[in-house]
Amino acid sequence: MLRLAAALGVTVTAGALAVDRLGLGEGTGDGAAAGTGTAAAPKGPPAAGPPASSPRLRPSAYRLQPMTAYAPAVRPRALPPVRQRPFLSLSGVGRSMVLTFDDGPDPRYTPGILAALRRYDCRAVFFVCGEMAVENQDLLREMADDGHVIGNHSWSHPLVPKLRPSRIRDELGSTSEVVEQAVGAAPLWYRAPYGAWNRHSFEIGAELGMEPLAWTVDTLDWTEPGSDTIVRRVIDGAGPGVIVLSHDAGGNRSQSVAALRRYLPALLDEGYQITVPRR
């Protein structure tokens, strides 16, 4: 019976979207290698990520449905297609931009970012690391309550192309479970640490129901260049459909918080709308 149930579980999760309805463009920018399933990492030293210290949670590969005539019908969920590169920008969104924050949540800096976004009634995408999320689930719930999108940034911020497929599944699956347990829904988007993708990460991400989202503008805030520099990079790189990469954890992010408080109202004054990707 268990073998049969497992087989049915595989059948249910094997579908793929027939039509791409994301409204996203697949331009050529930072983090993608054209014609391959692997995207290049950003130039320079890798961004700092949270240390791998918390115990990893084992993901559930399949949730078996009860084998009984009285069980409610299960509607198969269409999975996203397996990409060969991540989305680097939005298309067809007019004068809109997306702000993203990686590596958190961190109780030292994430609340300041949430407060700034709340002040201007804006939504953002938070790509969280599982080992940070499991210790700060109250911040996950605050993100969800404010209407932000919570994405998957792996459990321990490893260099994905160096991992076995089973470890990639563990990193992504464990993080999705923590998010789902905290807010009631698993992430629909994921981002590879350092922007380093490979074929296995695209395949496993799709199996877990997630689309890969990269960025257009890298603020390089993890290098702590000063809030003036971060602000200038965002304003200079602003444009329709642009996705901005910043961080709310992984180091001292006080400059990132201070910069957001300045460039967010400046973008709004220039007529940009701050939005989030939809699926």
C-alpha positions in Angstrom: 0.0 0.0 0.0 2.8 2.5 0.9 4.6 1.7 -2.4 1.4 2.4 -4.3 0.7 5.6 -2.4 4.3 6.8 -3.1 3.8 6.1 -6.8 0.6 8.1 -6.8 2.4 11.0 -5.1 5.0 11.0 -7.8 2.3 11.1 -10.5 0.6 14.0 -8.9 3.7 16.1 -8.7 5.0 15.3 -12.2 3.0 17.9 -14.1 4.4 21.1 -15.7 3.0 24.4 -16.6 1.9 24.4 -20.2 1.8 28.1 -20.5 4.2 30.6 -18.9 1.9 33.1 -17.2 4.5 34.8 -14.9 4.9 38.0 -16.9 8.6 37.9 -16.4 11.4 38.5 -18.9 14.5 36.4 -19.2 17.0 39.0 -20.2 20.8 38.6 -20.1 22.3 40.2 -17.1 24.1 39.3 -13.9 24.1 35.7 -12.8 23.2 33.7 -16.0 25.3 31.9 -18.5 23.5 32.0 -21.9 22.9 28.6 -23.5 23.6 26.6 -20.3 21.8 25.5 -17.2 24.3 27.2 -15.0 24.4 30.9 -14.2 27.6 32.7 -13.4 28.3 34.0 -9.9 28.6 37.8 -9.5 32.1 39.1 -10.0 34.3 39.7 -6.9 34.3 37.9 -3.6 31.1 36.0 -2.7 28.5 37.6 -0.5 28.6 36.7 3.1 26.0 34.3 4.3 24.9 33.1 7.7 27.1 30.4 9.3 25.9 26.8 9.1 25.2 26.1 12.7 21.6 25.3 13.3 20.5 21.7 12.8 19.0 21.1 9.3 15.4 19.9 9.1 14.8 16.9 6.8 12.2 17.8 4.1 9.3 15.5 3.4 9.7 14.3 -0.2 6.0 13.5 -0.6 2.9 13.8 1.5 1.0 10.6 1.1 -2.7 10.9 0.6 -5.0 8.4 2.5 -6.0 5.4 0.4 -9.7 5.3 1.0 -12.9 5.8 -1.1 -13.9 8.4 1.5 -10.9 10.6 1.0 -11.5 14.0 -0.7 -10.3 14.4 -4.3 -6.8 15.8 -4.6 -6.4 18.4 -7.3 -3.0 18.0 -9.0 -0.8 21.0 -8.7 0.9 22.1 -11.9 4.6 22.5 -11.4 6.7 25.3 -13.0 8.9 24.3 -16.0 12.6 23.5 -15.4 14.5 26.7 -16.4 17.9 26.9 -17.9 18.5 30.3 -16.4 16.8 32.5 -13.7 14.6 35.4 -14.3 16.7 38.6 -14.2 14.0 41.3 -14.6 10.2 41.8 -14.9 8.6 42.5 -18.2 5.3 44.2 -19.0 5.0 45.9 -15.6 5.4 49.5 -16.6 7.4 51.8 -14.4 7.8 49.2 -11.6 10.7 47.8 -9.7 11.3 44.9 -7.3 13.4 45.2 -4.1 14.8 42.0 -2.7 16.7 41.2 0.5 18.8 38.1 1.1 20.2 36.0 3.9 17.7 36.9 6.7 15.7 37.2 8.7 18.0 38.9 11.2 16.4 40.5 14.3 19.1 43.2 14.2 18.3 44.5 10.7 15.1 42.9 9.2 12.8 44.9 11.5 14.2 48.2 10.3 13.7 47.1 6.7 10.2 46.0 7.4 9.4 49.4 9.1 10.8 51.4 6.2 8.7 49.4 3.7 5.6 49.7 5.9 6.1 53.5 6.2 5.8 53.8 2.4 3.3 51.0 1.9 5.6 49.0 -0.3 6.1 45.2 -0.7 9.4 43.4 -1.2 10.8 39.9 -1.6 12.8 38.3 1.3 14.9 35.4 0.3 15.4 33.7 3.6 18.0 31.1 4.8 16.5 28.2 6.7 18.9 28.4 9.6 18.0 32.0 10.2 14.3 31.5 9.5 13.9 28.6 12.0 15.2 30.9 14.8 13.1 34.0 13.7 9.7 32.7 12.7 8.0 35.7 14.2 9.8 37.8 11.5 8.5 35.4 8.8 5.0 35.9 10.1 5.5 39.7 10.1 6.7 39.6 6.5 3.6 37.6 5.5 1.2 39.8 7.5 2.6 42.9 5.7 2.1 41.3 2.3 5.8 40.6 1.4 6.9 37.6 -0.7 9.1 35.1 1.2 11.5 33.3 -1.1 13.9 30.3 -0.5 17.6 31.1 -0.3 18.7 27.6 0.9 19.4 26.5 4.4 23.0 27.3 5.0 24.0 29.5 2.1 26.3 27.0 0.4 27.9 27.1 -3.1 25.2 25.0 -4.8 27.2 23.7 -7.8 29.6 21.9 -5.4 26.7 20.0 -3.7 25.3 16.6 -4.5 21.7 16.6 -5.7 20.5 15.1 -2.4 22.2 17.9 -0.5 20.6 20.6 -2.8 17.2 19.0 -2.1 17.9 19.0 1.6 18.9 22.7 1.6 15.9 23.8 -0.4 13.3 21.4 1.0 14.2 22.1 4.6 13.9 25.9 4.1 10.6 25.5 2.4 9.3 23.4 5.3 10.2 26.0 7.8 8.5 28.8 5.9 5.4 26.7 5.3 5.2 25.8 9.0 5.5 29.5 10.0 3.2 31.2 7.5 1.1 28.4 6.0 2.5 28.5 2.5 5.8 27.3 1.0 7.9 29.6 -1.1 7.1 30.0 -4.8 10.5 31.6 -5.6 14.1 30.7 -4.8 17.5 32.3 -5.3 20.8 30.4 -5.4 23.4 31.7 -2.9 26.1 33.8 -4.8 23.9 33.6 -7.9 25.5 30.2 -8.6 22.9 28.0 -10.2 23.2 24.6 -11.9 21.0 22.1 -13.7 20.2 20.2 -10.5 19.1 23.3 -8.7 16.7 24.3 -11.5 15.3 20.7 -11.5 14.9 20.4 -7.8 13.5 23.9 -7.4 10.8 23.1 -10.0 10.0 19.9 -8.2 9.4 21.9 -5.0 7.1 24.3 -6.9 9.5 27.2 -7.1 10.7 29.5 -9.9 14.3 30.9 -9.9 14.6 34.7 -9.5 18.0 36.5 -9.8 18.5 40.3 -10.1 19.3 43.2 -12.4 21.1 45.5 -10.0 23.5 44.3 -7.3 24.0 47.0 -4.6 27.1 45.0 -3.3 25.9 46.2 0.1 27.6 43.1 1.7 30.9 44.9 1.1 29.7 47.7 3.4 30.6 50.5 0.9 28.7 53.1 2.8 25.0 54.1 2.5 25.8 56.9 0.0 27.2 54.3 -2.4 24.3 51.9 -2.0 21.8 54.7 -2.7 23.7 55.8 -5.8 23.9 52.3 -7.2 20.1 51.8 -6.8 19.2 55.2 -8.2 21.7 54.8 -11.1 20.4 51.4 -11.9 16.7 52.2 -11.6 14.5 51.3 -14.6 11.3 49.5 -15.6 11.3 45.9 -14.4 14.6 46.2 -12.5 15.2 43.8 -9.6 17.4 45.1 -6.9 19.6 42.9 -4.7 20.3 43.9 -1.1 20.8 42.0 2.2 19.2 42.1 5.6 21.6 39.5 7.2 24.9 37.9 6.8 26.9 40.7 8.4 26.5 44.3 9.5 23.6 45.5 7.5 23.0 48.9 9.1 24.2 50.6 5.9 21.6 48.6 4.0 18.8 49.8 6.3 20.0 53.4 6.2 20.2 53.3 2.4 16.7 51.9 2.0 15.3 54.8 4.0 16.8 57.1 1.5 16.4 55.5 -1.9 12.9 54.1 -1.4 11.2 57.6 -1.2 13.5 58.8 -3.9 12.3 56.0 -6.3 8.7 56.8 -5.4 9.3 60.5 -6.1 10.6 59.6 -9.5 7.4 57.8 -10.3 8.4 54.2 -9.8 6.1 51.7 -8.2 7.6 49.1 -5.9 6.1 45.7 -6.7 6.6 42.0 -6.2 6.6 39.2 -8.8 3.3 37.3 -9.1 2.5 33.7 -10.1 
